[in-house]
Amino acid sequence: MSIKETKKELISKFANSENDTGSPEVQIAIFNERIKSLTEHLKNHKHDHHTRKGLMVLVGKRKRLLKYLFKKDKEKYLTIIKDLGIRG
């Protein structure tokens, strides 16, 4: 599946309305998919430190969005971490 198709699928699954692409839930889902992709890349390319830095930036962004969502709406927070399999 291409990146565009994956992104559209995530947007349709987590969007609050039809044209919603910027809500925290959608952004967290997209970041999560990119984190998975970069993690797989780094398993094969252990010395790719530029990608590792980018991965750390994405993890930080996802963490901040999750923190925001937790403060704003705990129910949505719990739902999204369950759906995405984040935080054991």
QUINORWO-V844512 format. One record per pair of residues at least 12 apart in sequence whose C-alpha atoms are under 7 Angstrom apart, sorted by sequence separation. I is the first residue (numbers start at 0). J is the second residue. If there is no record, write none. Layout:
i-><I:I>
j-><J:J>
//
This chain:
i-><13:10:9:37:9:9:34:6:34:30:30:27:27:23:23:24>
j-><25:25:25:54:28:29:54:29:57:57:61:61:64:64:68:79>
//
